[in-house]
Amino acid sequence: MSFTLSSYAQQSIHGNVVDSQSGEPLPGVTVMVKGMSIGTSTDIDGRFSITLPPHRG
């Protein structure tokens, strides 16, 4: 799995989920943020995007 993290007022995590052997995209995979009840599923091309709420210190 690959992802990138952007730093804005709200953070966005996005990336692609692929099969480790074939490199083919994996649609319908559930991607969750550890320790939070935030998640999404990958699209038909294995892509996902999650917007995190603003951090509360």
Secondary structure as UniProt FT lines:
FT   STRAND          2..6
FT   STRAND          12..16
FT   TURN            20..22
FT   TURN            27..28
FT   STRAND          30..32
FT   TURN            34..35
FT   STRAND          39..41
FT   TURN            44..45
FT   STRAND          47..51
//
